[in-house]
Amino acid sequence: MSFAVMTTVLLNLVVCIGGKLTSSQASTPSSLQSPTSQKAEQEVSLAWFTSSKLRGTDIISSESAKLFVNNVYQTLDDKIFAPTFKKELREQNLKALIAEVDTNSSWSRAKLTQLINNQLSKLSISHVRVFDPVEGEQLFRLFTQQSPSTAKTDPTVSTQIRGFIGIVQVKSFVTPQITRRAVEQAKAQLSQTKAILIDLRGNGGGVQSAISYLIEDIIGPDKVIATERTRNGIAMKQPYIFRGYFDDSVKNIGLAEMKLSQQKKYIQYRTRFEANKDPRPYFVLVDNQCGSACEVFAAAAQEHRAAKILGVRTSGSVLGGGVFKLRWPGFVILAPIAQTISPNGNTIEGKGIEPDIEISECKNSGEQCFEKAVEIVVANEYNPKSNFSEVEFFKGTWECSIQSSPNNKFRWSLTQGLNNAWLVGFVQVGNNKVSNDFWRLVQGRIERFAFTGDGTFVSVTSNGWESQRLKFAGSANQKTGEFQVRQTITTKGNREFRALWERLGNERKWSPFSDERCIKLN
């Protein structure tokens, strides 16, 4: 592998593992290690790589090679985020590797390391790799180097304006290359634009805090960004809730997040209570190089129905990695120690994020990809009078039934109307229209008004989606008076939802009065 290619690999790995390079310091000791001085033995430092006398050209016997192979797989078994994750495949993979080693009586360390990494790649698990002392030293120095204060480098966060579109390019979510201050400056520069396109092409990931700097503007306050669970958090029933982010005053944000992960083991990351949702339409451009934290960002924006994802499927590599010593001095293994899932509980690892609108040109990350994305925002998606991305799900015709009376069915249709400034709906029973309703978005909130044939007027609002739920609250006016109502809409896939209506009674208790199930017809 050439130095240039190796450097690219290392940079990508630094992006992916974030602050977890030294996470081995707090890990459970491996059975292969001596019980004495376990912490010192586990700690990965620069000296571990630089003091090694081993070379890639060293020749070893097949027996020594097999001992090292078993050490690699035993360490992976001990450190992986879930012992059962691809366990059978890992066992088969090891047997095949041992059989391959047996075909030669001797191996060079370099050839064996290459063979092991080729075999590990067949597991299709992100962040699994063996590093020799030279590669390990490069990884360590890249991770621990100070960010340049005076050198001129391409900014991680940059902006441009195309007509009414504000464009933010975020090359990485690694700190301190990205800072909250830089994100705030970018937002200020685009404050007068009418729509925002976030360009994440080539973004390999970074830390959770850097995601939060920007995602809270898109999905709003107290919304789930992602959930992370380590091996020691498997048995935990409830996650620790972490709202917000570590800001620029924290010297090493990656280390702070690493300590948080070690201490809490099962964490749900959410946006701040005081976050302000931007009412402008958002679009996120991704490619197949978008990985790790980049994918977490895209998943949160998509599943909260707060932005449209443009481009091609992302890489599907979101497992958090940790680096651990192996039996050969200077050699380490990068192992996946934490699993991250999306707000709706979906697994991203190995699957990636599918775009809402595919742009085939983005497979090569060329300029045509970017230009196509801008065209989509201009021609197909943006209308200053009708940003209905939050409620796009409901447009169409639905057949609904009351749960207490399944045979009592009605149809509900919702389309754009009133000069494209509102979504207009009506309920039809048989050939008769029995109610009308009107939807609009105002400063990030969804407003709904409904008028029924018996003279009832309903006014409710919502702060937007939370995972697969949309909660409305407001009032209803009838001839007998006014009372408070609330509605909880829960989606099931892309073509079904349940709507539970409740009213507040005289005893200040909520009681259901209509439980509806709707299936989309077109």
N, C-alpha and C positions, 0 to 999 in steps of 0.2 A: 504494500500500500504506500503510495507516495505521501510526502509530507503535507502537500496541499490537501489531498483527499483526507488524510488523517486529521488535519486541523479542522476541516469542515465537520467531520464526524464528532470530534471533541466539542466543538462549539455547539452543535446540536444537542449533545448529551448534557453539556452545562446548562443549556436552556431547559432541558427536560427535568433534570434532577433538582434544579433550583438550589435551595439551601440545604439539601440533604446529603451533601458530600461527606460530611463527618458524622452522619447519623449512626454509624457503627459504634460510636462511643457509648451509646445508651442501649445497645441491643443486647438481647439475651446471649450469653456465651455459647459458642458452638461446642458440641461434644468433642470436636477434634482438637480443641484448645486446652492447654494446661489450666487447671483451676487457679494457679498462682499468677498474680499480676495480670488478671484477665482484662482490666480496663486498658492497661498500657498495651497489651497485646492486640486488642481490638482497634485501638485508635489509629486512624489513617492520617499520617503526617507526611510532609515533604521528605523527611529523612527515610521513611519507609521505601521510597522509590530511589532516592539518590544514593543510599548506602548499599543497595543491592549490587552484588558482583556477578549476577547471572546475566547471560547474554543469549540472544536469539539463536546464535550458531552453536551453542552447547549441545552436545549429543548425549541423550539419556536412553536407558533401556526401556523396553516396552512395559516392564513391571513398574518402573518409576513413573512412566507415562500414565499407566492405569491408576496409580495412587493419586496422581494429580487430578485426573479426570473425575475420580470418585469424590475428591475433595471439593471440586467445583460444584458438582451436583448435590452433594450433601449440604454445602453452604447455601445453595439456592433453595433446597428443601427447608432449611432452617429459617430462612429470612423472608421467603415469599409471603405476600400479604394474606394468602389463604392456603393452608396446607393441601386442600383438595383441588385447587385450581389447576386444571390440566395435569393432574397427578399421574393418571395412566399414561398419557402421552409423554410426560417427562421420564417415566420409567422405561418406556419403549425406546425413547431417544437415547437414554444412557446405555441400554443394552446394545443398540446399534453402534454407538460410538466406541464402546469397549471392543466389540467385534472388529471394528475398523482398525483400532490400535493394534490388535493382535496380528494383523496382516504383515506388520513390519517388526523386526527384532529391535530396532532402535529408531529414535526420532530426534529431530532438533526441536528445541523449545519453541522456536518460531513456527515451524510446521505444525506442531501439536496445538499451539494456541489458535492458529488459523483453522485447523480441523474442528476444534471445540466450538469456536464462534460460528462456523458454518453449520454445525449441528444444532447449536442453540437457536439460530435464526429459523430453523424449521419448526420451532415451537410456536412461532407467530405471537410472541409475547414481547411487548415493548420494554425497553430498558433492561435488557439482559445481554451482558457482554463481558468477556475477560480482557483485561488490560495488562500488557507487560510493563516493566519498569519505565521504559522510555515514554510509552503512551500515557501511563499513569501520571508521570511527572508533568507532562503537557496538560493533562486534564486538571491536575491540582493547581498548577500555576494559572491556568485560564480562569479557574473558579475563584481563586483567592486574590487575583491581581486587583490593585486599586484602579478605580476608574480615572482616566486622565482628566485633569482639571483645566489644562491650558491647551492641549493638543486639539487641532481642528479635526473633527470627525463628523461623518454624516449623522444627523440627529435621529434618534430612535422614534420620536414623534414629530411629524411635520404636517403642514396644512397647505391646502390650495383651494381656490374658489373657481367653480365653473358655472357661470350664470347664477342661478338661484341655489346651486348645490354646494354645500360645504364638505370638503373631503379631508378626512384625518387618516394619515398613514401611520400605523403602529407596527414597527419592524420586529419588536420583541416586548415581552412582558417581564424581562429580567431586570431587576434593580441592581445597582443604581443607574443602569443605562436609561431606564425610564423612571421618571419621578412624578409625584403628584403635581408638583409645580408646573412641569412641562405640559401635563395633560390639561391643567386649568388654563394655562396660557393658550393652548390650542383651542379650547372651547370658547375663550373670549374672542379670539380672532375670527371665529365663525358664528358669532352670536346673531348676526343679522341675516344669515342665510335661511332658506325656507325648508331645506331637506338636508340630511346628513348621510354621507357614504363613508363607512369605516373600512379602510383597506387593510386587511390582515394577511395578504398574500406573503408567503415565505416566513410567517411568524411561527417559530418553533415552540413558543410557550414562555414560561417564566413562573412568577410567584402569584399567589392568590390576591394579595393586596393590589397589585398593579391592574388586575382585572377590575377590581371594585372601583378604582378611580374613575372608570368610564362607564361600566355597565349599569351603575345605579341611576344614571341619567336616562337610560333606556328603559329599564324595567320598573323603576320606582322604589319607594321605601319598603323596608322589611320584606323583601322577596328573596326566595331561595336562589342562590347562585349554583351551588353544588354541595355534595356530601362526600366526605372522605373517611375511609375506615382502614385502619391498619390491622395487622394480625391480632394484636392484643385487644382490639376493639370489637372482634367478631361476636363475643358473647354479650356485649352491652346492648341494652334495649333502647335507650334514648340517647340521641347525640347531644353533644355540647354545642350550644348555639354561639357562634362568633359573628357579630355584626360589624360591618365596616372594614377597616384595614389598618395596617401599621403605616404611619405617614413618614415623610422624609426625615423627621427628627430622629428616627430609629436608625442607628449606625449600620446595622446589618439586618435588613428585613428578612432575607432568606433564612438566617439563623433564628430570628424570632419566630418565624412560621414553623421551622423545624422543631423548636422547643415546644411550641403549642401542640404540634402533631404528636410528639412523644408523650406529652403530659395528658392530653385528652383522648387520643387514640380513635375517637369516633366523633367527627365534627361536621356540623352543618353550617356552611358559610351563607350569610344573608347580608342584604344591603342595610344601610343605617336607617333608623326610624326617621331621621331628619333629612333623608335624601329627597331631592326634588326631581320629579320626572319631567323630562323635556317633552312637550307635546308635538314636536316636529316629527315627521316620518323619518325612520331610520332604516338603513340598508347596510348589510355587512358582506364584504367581498372576501371569499376564502378560496384556497386552492389545496392541492394534495400535499403541500408542505406545511399547512396549518396543523399544528400538533399540540398536545398537552394543554397548557392553559389557554391557548388560542381556541381550542375546541370547546373548552369549558365555557368560554365567553360566547361562542356561537350558539351553543346548546341553550344557554340561559336566555339569550335574546330570542331564539326561535320558540322555545317551549313556553315562554311567557307571552308569546304572540306580540312582541314589542318591536320586532324588526323582521325584514325579509332577508333571508340568506341567499346570496348570489354566488355563482362559481361552480365548483365541482366538489365531490365528496372529500372530506378532510382525511387525514392520515390514520386516525383511529389509534392513537398512542398516548394514553392519558395516565398510565400507571406511574405513581411517584417512585423514584429510584433512590437506592442507598448504595454506598460503596463499602465493600468488606474485604479484609485481608484473606489471602489464600496461603497454602502451606509453603509455596516458593517465595522467598523474600523479594519484595518489589512488585509482586503480582496481586491484582485485586479483581473482584467480580462486581459488576453493577447488577443489582437485583431489585425487582419490583417489590416495594415494601408497603405500598398504599394503593387502594383502589378508589377511584373517583367516579361518581355517578351523577347524572343530570338532575335537574329539579324535579322532573317527572319520574325519577327512579330508573331511567334507561341507562344501559351500559354503553359506553362510548368506545372502550377498548376493543380493537379489532373490527369495529364497524364504522367509526367516523360519524360525521354529521352530513346528512344529505341536504343539498341546497333546496330552497323553495323554487328557485329559478336557475336552471342549469345553464352555464356558459361553457361550452366545450373548449373554447380557446384558452380557458384558464388551466388546462392540464399542463401547458408548457410555461405558464406564468408570463406570457408575453404581453406587450403593450395592447394587443388587440383585446385581451381579457379585460383590461381596465377600461378601454374605450367602449366595449360592449356593455359593461356595467353602467357606465355613465348614460349610455343611450337608453338602457332599461329604466333608470330612474327618471329620465326626462320624458320618454315617450309613453311608457306603459304604466308607471307606478305613481308618479306624483301629480296630484291635482290640488291646488291650494284650497279648494273648497271641500275636498272630500278625502281627508286622511282617515280611512276607516280600518287601518291595519289591526287595531285591537279587536274589532268585531267582524272581521272578514269571514270568520268561521260560520256565522249565522246567515250569511247571504244565501238565498235560495228558497226552496219550498220544502216544508217539513210536514210529516204526518205525526200527530201527537195524540196521546191518550192519557186519560186520568187513571192513576194507579188503582184507586179505589173502585173504578168502573172502567175496565179495559175496553169494553165495547163502545164506550162513549168517546168517539174520535172526532178530531177536528184538524184542519190544515192551517198552517201558519206560513206566510210568505214574507220575505224581507228583501227589498231592492233599494237601489239609490233613487232618490227623487228630490223634489223641491229644489230644482236647479243644482242638483248634485251636492247640496249642502247638508242633507240629512239622509239617513236610511229610513225608509218608510215601510211599515209592515201592516198586515191585516190578518185577522183570524176569520176563517170561514167554516161554518157548520152546514153541511149540505150545500145548498146554493145561496145561503145567506151570510153576509158579512156581519159579524157580531161585535168587532172591535177594531180599532186602529191604534198603531203605536209608532213612535218616532224616536230615532236614536241619533245622537251626535256626540262628538268628542270636543271637550272644552278644557284646555290647559291640562291635558293628561287624564282627565276624568271622563267617564262615560255617563251621559245623561239620557234618561228614557222617560217618555211621557206616553200614557195610554188612555184612550177614551173608549168606554164600552156602551153598548146600546141601552143599558139600564141607567145611564147617567153617571156611572162611576168614573172618576179621574184619578189616575195613579202617576206619581212623580217619584222616581228613584234614581240614585247615582251609585257609581262604583269607582274605586281607585284602580281597577284593572285586574288582570289575571294573577292568580297565585297558584302556580303549577297548573292543574287542570280544573281549577275552580274560579268562578266569577261571582262575587258577592255584591248584591245591590241592597240599599237601604233607603227608606223614604217614607212617604205617606200616601194614603188613599182617602179620597173624599166621596162620600155617598150622601144621599138625602138625609140619612140618619145622623151624619156627622163625620168627623175626621178621625182616623186612627193610623198608627204606625205599622208599616209592613216591611218585610225583607224577603229577598229571594236569593237562593244559592243555586247556581247552575254548575253542574259537574259534567264534563265531557267524557265520552267513552269512544276513543278513536276519533276519526275525522268526520263521522256521519251519524253520531248519536249523542244525545245529552239528556240529562235529567234536570228538571227545574222544580225546586221545592219552595212554595210560597208559605210564609208565616205571618201572623198578625200578633200584635201586643195587646193582651187582654186587660181587663180592669184590675187584675191582681198583679200586673206587671210581669206576666209570664207569657212567653212566646208559644203559640200553638199553630200547627200546620192547618191550612185550609185548602191547599191544592198541591198535589204531587204529580207532576207531568213527565211523561217520557216521550221524546221526539226522535224520529228517524228521518234522515234526509232523503228526499225523493229526487231532487235535481239541484 
